[in-house]
């Protein structure tokens, strides 16, 4: 659109690194959600907990991370850790997994 001199229109870009960099560069007002890429790791962690005899819920609500103008810099600060044509996903660790399993 820029190259053709056209006005900006609403688009989707999700958490793609190139979109987030363009968003910051152009000063867009935007937001993006993502499906956490660590769902498989969480499922494995949960299965191991169950196999060890620990109580695990039958259903776990996984909140979708949201990127907006208030936190885009946090995601872009980690951009160097991701491929230029990849996705910048939300951070995760065992503490997050424990917190998710403890939800009622």
Secondary structure, 3 states (H helix, E strand, C coil): CCCCCCCCCCCCCCCEHHHHHHHHHHCCCCEEEECCCCHHHHHHHHHHHHHCCCCCCCCCCCCCEEEECCCHHHHHCCHHHCCCCCECCCCCCHHHHHHHHHCC
